[in-house]
């Protein structure tokens, strides 16, 4: 396998994932679908963010290292094509670390602490005031990732919009220091479905919370996960009217069932009563199996060829490292960094 870049006159997109576990249906319904569409419309860089993953996993680096290949296999399985996008490892583009360090001088601690996404993650992880400095500052590192490739499009979920706001603030400050526009601002590309809830109905689908359905899940495990899904606790009898809002099964049907009219008819039936949860769950299990079966097969094939996967990552990382180095030198020149090479 080899990696090539798209035509240079196309808009540039930057996206990626932290390798803290295999990707799941929430990723698929969210940014992965958008990325597939962008492969031929942009010059797209897809980053496996291993350095960023260490901001709250430094005590277990083996977890991050092991999941690099898991995430890469997921990328290939869903259809990301290394001939149409550049898949790379964040740590293999060392210029990003230099850029991150410069950007930390352009954003205040109070600005970082006000970031609602960071605040929510700190609360979720129970960090209180024991926050790793790298975790608090990771919006600056994300700004480095985005601007290093001069991306103007960033496929993200709504929870990442505050990160993009900080990135654009930093880009404007760099341009003021440089006295000219050397970094573009970027805009978010939101998915149609928004956040996909976890099977427990308590939060969004998340690797860390263990309430997500992995893309490589087996058929039996998939069915079991669907049968555990939270529906409406007040829908005790089939004849009872049920609530669609907050119902995890309907959220997944909205995201994955191609028959939109039938889904709307099922919602109406459920609301007026007479439709059992098991009927809905059996339908959803079939829909998800149709979606995941080919992904599962391609994923297994990719994992059976680890050397080829590493070739994809190494080749893409060389391309990404060169691009990031070029941009970082422009920013360093704006800061008056003395160059000895």
Protein Blocks (a to p, Z undefined) as FASTA:
>chain_A
ZZddddfkbccdddddddfbccdfklmmmmmmmmmmmmmmpccdddddfklmmmmmmmmm
mlmmmmmmmmmmmmmmnopafklbccddfklmmklmmmmmmmmmmccfklmmmpmklmmm
mmmnonmmmccfklmmmmmmmmmmmmmnopabdcddfklmmmmmmmmmmmmmmmmmnopa
fbdcddddddfklpaddfkopaccdfklopaccfkbcfklmmmmmmmpccbfklmbfklc
cdfehpaklmmmmmmmmblmlmmmmmmmmmngoiafklmmmmmmmmmmmmmmmmmmmmmm
mmmmmmlmmmmmmmmmmmmmmmmmmmmmmmmmmnopacfZZ
